[in-house]
Amino acid sequence: MTATTALTASDVLAASPSVGSLYTTGGIAGAAILAGILSAAFISSFWNARRRNTAEAESREIRSALSEASQKISSYQALIADKNRRIVIWDGLSGQIEVIGQLPLETGAPVQDRDFIAFGRWLSPRSASEIENAIDKLRGLGAPFDLVVESQRGEAIEAQGRVTGGRSFVRFVALNSLRAELAELQIERDRLAATIASFQALLDTIDMPVWQRNTEGRLNWVNEAYSGAVEAKTRDEAVREGRELLPTVAREKIRATLTPDSPFHDKVSTVVRGERAFYEVFDVKSRGGSAGMAIDTTAQEALREELKRTLKSHAEILDHLGTPVAIFDKDQRLQFYNQAFQQLWELDLVFLESRPDNGALLDRLRAKGRLPEQLNWKSWREHALNVYRAVETQTDIWYLPNGQTLRVFANALPQGGATWVFENLTEKVNLETLYNSLVKVQEETINHLAEGVAVFGPDGKIRISNPAFRKLWGLGEGDAKPGTHIRSVETACTAAYGQADGWRRFGQIITSFEDERSNLSGTLELNTGLVLDYAVTPLPNAQTMLTFVDMTDSVLAERALTEKNAALQKADEIKNDFVQHVSYELRSPLTNIIGFTDLLKTPALGTLNERQAEYVEHISASSSILLTIVNDILDLATVDAGIMQLDFAPIALDGFLDDVAQQIAGRMQEMNITLQITAPAGLGAINADRQRLKQILLKLLTNAANFAPEHSTIRLKCWRDGNDFVFKVSDDGPGIPKDILDTVFNRFESHGKGSGAGLGLAIVDCFVTLHGGQVTIDSVEGRGTEVTCRIPSKILPDIGSIAAAE
């Protein structure tokens, strides 16, 4: 406390002015201030004196309480220091641990605090785990506990955990003899309860019904398998309702025969979930009642019955087999034989039914001359009977005196005895002999083939190869002998011809593991000039055959023909290019010539004399003919180039024929030839190229006029055949000889007195073909010629409107 100094009245008077001055100007204010100061001084002195008295009283009380606390702590420490208890305190704020007291040394508790807190070092594992979990919950959740733990020496110690004042403490108390015995009994009870719970949990997991009965025979516990077998929802329901798994007869039998010294063990049949089931039941009796367990043997019983049926079925099957079979038991006596066995050895049924010994059976067969003769019969017999002591199956070949060959399998049985199986190889041996003969014939045949043949196995090794194969590939006999791998053959062929790709492919095909193998063929050209056709053919047993045929001569001839054909095609292309080029180059000057000729005919340029006019007419006629030829060549070149396009449009045939007649009339008049057109009324219309169709008719009429005699008649007959437009041009000319009739449609073919270049009928044939039609010619020498054309088209419905439009 801070002391405050008190002012006395004399001090105040000494410091104050005289009394007389109080009544001067401002004296009243000074007096007031002085009075306030005096009052504050008196009050402060009084308050300080009171506080001093209070502080002294509180100090005396604290010293008294501290003395009492010290006395209590001393008494508590004396009490805690008892050797029968020990306290561990955890401060909740600082986390420090304080250990007070000791436990008796016989408990096994360590003296050192650090060792004592490590509970796993001196408590049993179960107790150490329990106390550590309880302490964690005490410190974390404030949950108190009371436990009885057991040290590793088997001593019982009581542990109490509490929380107070923000601290957690656990008190360990060593129990006296009575309490220790009680604790030990509690520990033993807990151990027994845990053991019983473990066994019950184990019994709940097994798929075998287990039950426990009291002394009165009623159920007091069952496992999950039992409740499931009796179709109860829970185990308690099964116990409460007393659902029984075993039938009444079985339970009565158990009650009558069960004693503590003789447990019950028997097979019981019952019904579970509506189906018959078989159980192997065990039941034991104790002072508290009885306990039982049932093992489901339904599957075993079914297997046992199935085994009986299987053995019977096997016996029936073996009896119907064509392979002789005999089974001997562990005493080497005949237990089973089938009909094939009896028929093979021709033995009496009475002898076989007597179950003879195996050695006696062999002696009987030798006496009847059925077994092969042996130099030492005793040794051979002992060797045959060693099968009963052998581990592996014994196999032997018997060549019987009657010519039969048998393969004998003798196999020892696990339960004792042996099985003898006799396989008749007579037919197989005969087939192998025949097969070997066929193989020899095959080899001789392959060796004399002109084609190279090689057969490879699935391992890539040669089975067969003929001389032609080795000759084609330049191989020696050692390079292609049987057993040579295809890689070695590939190396030899590569060294000889430098061809590796083909053989590498052959090796991949031959040694591949593909399920489906297909044929392969092709051609190989070697560096030597040889051309070989090869074929890869799959064979049975995963074998592969390679065949090579020398096709050098054929390939050379084919190449020569191919080169000649290519040269001809090139020449034809050059010809077409030349004709097309020349035709275009000729058209311009011809057009100029025709133009100037027509200009010379004009009177405006002057009058020509008779000879000049004649020459001009000849020039005009020749120029027109030449222009026609050039146009025809251009048309054919366009067709050959594949760029000819027809302009299809509706054509009214009646008006079209009139137009053609007017255009050809002048030519007919010049040649003194009459044109007769025969066509029915209403021909209708067709879809066609008007210009090309007119060219066809004009070419045919002009060609007929060129060959027809003067004052003769050329006939044009037209009609409809379904949707087709058909017309025929005939004349009374000299006809066409048979030797040139097939060439009249060829280009530049001119016969008779025709002045053209021989392109008229060729153009007719091209244009008719472009229309999708056909042209035929019929001519008899001396009687004239008929040319018939057929142009397909659809009938147009409105012919009148088409004609009006034209």
Buried (B, 14 or more C-beta within 10 A) or exposed (E): EEEEEEBEEEEEEEEBEEEEEBEEEEBEEBBEEBEEBBEEBEEBBEEBEEEEEEEEEEEEEEEEEEEEEEEEEEEEEEEBEEEBBBBBBBBEEEEEEEBBBBBBEEBBBBEEEEEBEEBEEBBBEBBBEBBEEBBEBBBEEEEEBEBBBBBBEEBBBBBBBBBEEEBBBBBBBBBEEEBBEBBBEEBEEEEEEEEEEEEBEEBBEEEBBBBBBEEEEEBEBBBBBBBBBBEBEEBEBBBEEEBBBBEEEBBEBBBEEBEEEEBBEEEBBBEBEEEEBBBBBBBBBEEEBBBBBBBBBBEEBEEEEEEEEEEEEEEEEBBEEEBBBBBBBEEBBBBBBBBBBBEBBEBEEEBBEEBBBBEBBBBBBBEEEBBEEEEEEEEBBEEBBEBBEEEEEBEEEBBBEEEBBBBBBBBBBEEEBBBBBBBBBBEEBEEEEEEEEEEEEEEEEBBEBEBBBBBBBEEBBBBBBBBBBBEBBBBEEEBBEEEBBBBBBBBBBBEBBEBEEBBEBBBEBBBEEEEEBEEBEEEBBBEEEBBBBBBBBBEEEEBBBBBBBBBBEEBEEEEEEEEEEEEEEEEEEEEBEEBBEEBEEBBEEBEEBBEBBEEBEEEEEEEBEEEEEEBBEEBBEBBBEBBBBBBBBBBBBBBBEEEBEBEBEBBBBBEBBEEBBEEBEEBBEEBEBEBEBEBEEEBBBBBBBBEBBBBBBBBBBBBBBBBBEEEBEBBBBBEBEEEBBBBBBBBBBBBBEEEEBEEBBEBEBBBBEBEBBBBBBBBBBBBBEBBEBBBEBBBEEEEBBBBBBBBBBEEBEEBEEBBEEE
